[in-house]
Structures are given as C-alpha cells and as structure tokens.
Amino acid sequence: MSLWRNMLLVLMVMLLAGSLQLFAAGQQQGGAAVTASSADPFAKYPSTVTLTTMKSLSPGNGRPGDDASNNNYYKLYKDALNIQVNNLWVVTPDQYVTKLNLAIASGDIADTFKAPPLQFQQLVDAGLIMDVTDLYNKYGWETMKSLALPGSLEASKVNGKMMAVPANFLYSTPQATARKDWMDKLGLKIPNTMADLVDMQKKFIAADLDKKGTVGFIGPLQNTFNGLGALFNAYGAYTGFWLKDASGKQMYGSIQPEVKTALQAIHDLYVAGLIDKDFMSQDWGKTIELITSGKAGVLISGQWIHASLSALIKNFPDADMQPFPIPSVQGGPAKVQVANPLSDFIVISKKCKNPEAVIKLLNLNTRKSVYPETLADFSTYNSEFIGGAYYYHRPFMVDELGNPAEHYDLGKGMVDWFAGKRKPGPADVQWQNFINEVQKYEAGDKVDWWGENANWGRNGSISVTYTQITDNKWMIYDAFNYLVTPTYKTKWSTLKDKETEVFSKIVVGDLPISAFDQFVADWKSLGGDQITAEFNARK
C-alpha cells in the first residue's frame, strides 16, 4: 500500500507543477484565457501588451505638445495597465468613415476601434470582429457596464451575441441663446412665441448694436439636433428623425406634413433676411466666429456650445448671453428633438491577441474621465484650463463611453447648490469643479471663466435651461435604434443626400414649396417605404 501511496503522491506533485507552469505562462503572455486575477477590471499586466487602433481626432485637442500618439491617456494606459496603444492611422472626423470603409474592404483593421452603425453591420457580415459577450461580463467594471442603456445593448447584439460595446454620448437638447446685453438695451424679454423670437431678430439686425453688420439666425441647417435645423421644432416638425405613431410604429419625421409648413416659414425668414445668407456653408467654427465677433445676436444650438464663446467677452467686455427654450408657434416652449444617445460601437478584431485588454481600457477611461476620483484626474483626463483656454482630453481615449445623463445630473446639482439645497460630497468631483469655476467668475475673474459660467452659472445653458427642458419633458427622443436593415444599408445615404438638397433649395428659393410633395413621393418609392417596413418588422 505504501508503494501505491508514494506513486500517487509523485503523480499529484507532477500535476501541480504542470499547473503552475501553465499559470505562469498565462501570466507572461497576458492572454484572455488566463488567471483568476485577470477578472480584476484594473489588473496590470506583468509584461507589456500591445493594442492597435484607428481613430479620428480634431486638430487642437489636448494640452500643448500632446498629439495622437503622445498624450496623457496613452501614458495612463502604459503606466496603470502596462498596455501600449499604437495608432494604425489617425484622420480628422470628416475623413473617418471613408478611411474606415477602405479598411473594412481590405480586411486590414486594428485590434479595436469605433464603428458607426452601418460599418458595424459590415464588420459583422464580413466576420472581422469577435463576440465580446464573455469578455464584457468577465472583465467589465460594473460602473462601466452601468453606462450602457438597455436599447444600446440590444443594438450591439447579433443573433443573441454581443458583437460590440455600445458607446453613448451626452444628451443634447436644442435651445436658443440671445445676446442679453442687446436684449437689455432694446427692452426685450425672453420670447414666448416664435413670432416673438422673429421680432427680436428683426430688432437686433436693425439696431446693429456692435456696429459689425448684424446677421440673421445662424447655425448649420443640416444639423437637425443642434443647429438651424432645430427651428423646425418650433412648428412641430422633426427632420432627420424617426418618430412613433399612435400605434407605436416607426415613421420618418422628414416626410410628415408639418415639415412642409416649417419649410415655408423658414423660407420666408430667409427671404426677409432673418437667416444668415451663408447658412448653407456654415459649420460650428463659423457659427462661433459670428457670435464672438459681434455679428450675430441669436444662436440655435445645443447646451454645450457656450464654453466655446469665451472670446466674446474679450472682444466686448459688457457682453452676456441669455439661453432659453426654443419657443413654439402656439406659445410656450417647443418640444425639441433629442438624438438617440447611442453614437458608435466599440469593436474588437478577431485577430486581437489580448481582447480583454480593450475592456480594461474602457474600465480605466470610465474611472478617470466619466467618474473621476479627484480634481487632478478631472483636469488630466477630462478637460483642463491652461493659459486662458480649455483643452479637452477625452478624444485621446482609444474610445470613450459617455454617461448620457451626465449634464443633467451635474446641472441639477448646480441648481440645488445655488438654492442652498445640496452641496457636493467627496465623490462629486466634477460638480465641485464647476462650483469652483463659477465662484471664480463671480469673484471677478470674468474673462477667464466666462465660458464655464455661461454653461454652469446661475443663468447657465446647462444648469438652468437644459435641466428645465428635461424636467418639463419638452423633448422628443429619436425612435431609431441603430439596428441596420438590408435596404437601409444600400439606400439610406442616397435618401439623406436628396433630403438635404431639396430642403436647402426650398429654403433659399431655388425650388418651390411644392417640391416637398415630390420629395415625399420619391422618398417612399426609392426605398423609404421599404426601410420603414423593415424597421417595423424587427422584434
């Protein structure tokens, strides 16, 4: 018996030694099928793991000296997780989809990157990306996973498999903003009707208070959520937007009869000189320039833009801005359209050697930027004030997960703090940061902190108007859930281009208002009806 016991003991020792060797190998390689410690959402690899990515980046992001390959986020990934991120390519946002389409066609994709809905479907169809269900469940930090909305999680699934991590962006509600100092000089109040807003614009143009040649309403018409396109909402029209009818079925907003009424009214504004004649070529940079140079007095935008207007106070020290809800034709605030907060899908290539590393990066991004633990983290990984300018760091992320309700939560916090109802606790880092900035403005440092006060102050676009719109439900959410259908893939871009062309030409008078009826008929016959049917057939 002792011989058998000795042989059994030797066998157990050999098995244990083999297991330890496999354990060590897994640790050294940093692979997905590794150890119990790899389930730690912030576990640092003992040896460097490399990930490649493809991304878009606007010029000027980040502190001076940073670039797409050398920045605070990539340093953080290396220091905290021992993950080295390398860019296969970086382009400006307007070039991203074109470059991504070429990469998908060739099959030459990075380990991880963001994919818009159409490209996400193409990647699935091509078999280029992996099922992330188990990775997400095993390695995902619970706080990171809490950012995903139920609808966006469903949109990321194909045949029950989670093929991407859905990326949300902040809710943005269209609102109007006017030069408050001009309003005061002309004895004007916040408009209650669209006619009041038009009358304000007429008086601004006639008075030309800054002597710069005041122009009409400004903002990109094609931006239906945060530009001149939001004027349609005043007439109960919702363009570029999916609605639900009384039975709960989806219908496309741009072909509804209210749009024809709105197009006629907006055309009349253009003919009367109450819309800037160059609106068709305006982007946000030009829009900001018109406001800060004293040439425009009324802006239609989302709540986010006001921090970008700080040059106004430098050029005109007595200037101030008054945000308010877009008024309806009937009177009172219009119901404005709000985009689906699902923006992109974060995908992982089937060729990625360490796919769990992507989930860890998303965990770390969430901890440092969305829910920063210290003011130092906020300034280093979210936004930072340096030398009189704000530098926004989040675009340097491999990819970001936003909290759609972040602005609302912070705005409500500011309103409550002003009223003496609540104050931030140790974990409320962003809230405390905005209080600090508003206090600096109110203490007299108006030039440096004007933009932040315009967003978060006692009359702020976020702290007051945005929370007011949200609390009173003066909004309609896009019913499109980003599940791409066969006809959508082949027809949608053509339909959208036609919509932009026809609507713009009607506004400037190159087409009569009757062209809207032909547009609707063409939209239906050229694939729109089929897309609608496919949307409504989905479970």
C-alpha positions, 0 to 999 in steps of 0.5 A: 500500500505504501508503494501505491501511496508514494506513486500517487503522491509523485503523480499529484506533485507532477500535476501541480507543477504542470499547473503552475507552469501553465499559470505562469505562462498565462501570466507572461503572455497576458492572454484572455484565457488566463488567471483568476486575477485577470477578472480584476477590471484594473489588473496590470499586466506583468509584461507589456501588451500591445493594442492597435487602433484607428481613430479620428481626432480634431486638430487642437485637442489636448494640452500643448505638445500632446498629439495622437500618439503622445498624450496623457491617456496613452501614458495612463494606459502604459503606466496603470495597465502596462498596455501600449496603444499604437495608432494604425492611422489617425484622420480628422472626423470628416475623413473617418468613415471613408478611411474606415470603409477602405479598411473594412474592404481590405480586411486590414483593421486594428485590434479595436476601434469605433464603428458607426452603425452601418460599418458595424453591420459590415464588420459583422457580415464580413466576420472581422470582429469577435463576440465580446459577450464573455469578455464584457461580463468577465472583465467589465467594471460594473460602473462601466457596464452601468453606462450602457442603456438597455436599447444600446445593448440590444443594438450591439447584439447579433443573433443573441451575441454581443458583437460590440460595446455600445458607446453613448454620448451626452444628451443634447437638447436644442435651445436658443441663446440671445445676446442679453446685453442687446436684449437689455438695451432694446427692452426685450424679454425672453420670447414666448412665441416664435413670432416673438423670437422673429421680432427680436431678430428683426430688432437686433439686425436693425439696431446693429448694436456692435456696429459689425453688420448684424446677421440673421439666425445662424447655425448649420441647417443640416444639423437637425439636433443642434443647429438651424435645423432645430427651428423646425421644432418650433412648428412641430416638425422633426427632420432627420428623425424617426418618430412613433405613431399612435400605434407605436410604429416607426415613421420618418419625421422628414416626410410628415406634413408639418415639415412642409409648413416649417419649410415655408416659414423658414423660407420666408425668414430667409427671404426677409433676411432673418437667416444668415445668407451663408447658412448653407456653408456654415459649420460650428467654427463659423457659427462661433466666429459670428457670435464672438465677433459681434455679428450675430445676436441669436444662436440655435444650438445645443447646451454645450456650445457656450464654453466655446464663446469665451472670446466674446467677452474679450472682444466686448467686455459688457457682453452676456448671453441669455439661453432659453427654450426654443419657443413654439408657434402656439406659445410656450416652449417647443418640444425639441428633438433629442438624438438617440444617445447611442453614437458608435460601437466599440469593436474588437478584431478577431485577430486581437491577441489580448481582447480583454485588454480593450475592456480594461481600457474602457474600465480605466477611461470610465474611472478617470474621465466619466467618474473621476476620483479627484480634481487632478484626474478631472483636469488630466483626463477630462478637460483642463484650463491652461493659459486662458483656454480649455483643452479637452482630453477625452478624444485621446481615449482609444474610445470613450463611453459617455454617461448620457445623463451626465449634464443633467445630473451635474446641472441639477446639482448646480441648481440645488447648490445655488438654492442652498439645497445640496452641496457636493460630497467627496465623490462629486468631483466634477460638480465641485469643479464647476462650483469652483469655476463659477465662484471664480467668475463671480469673484471677478475673474470674468474673462477667464471663466466666462465660458464655464459660467455661461454653461454652469452659472446661475443663468447657465445653458446647462444648469438652468435651461437644459435641466428645465427642458428635461424636467418639463419633458419638452423633448422628443427622443429619436425612435431609431435604434441603430439596428441596420436593415438590408435596404437601409444599408444600400439606400439610406445615404442616397435618401439623406443626400436628396433630403438635404438638397431639396430642403436647402433649395426650398429654403433659399428659393431655388425650388418651390414649396411644392417640391416637398410633395415630390420629395415625399413621393420619391422618398417612399418609392426609392426605398423609404417605404421599404426601410420603414417596413423593415424597421417595423418588422424587427422584434 
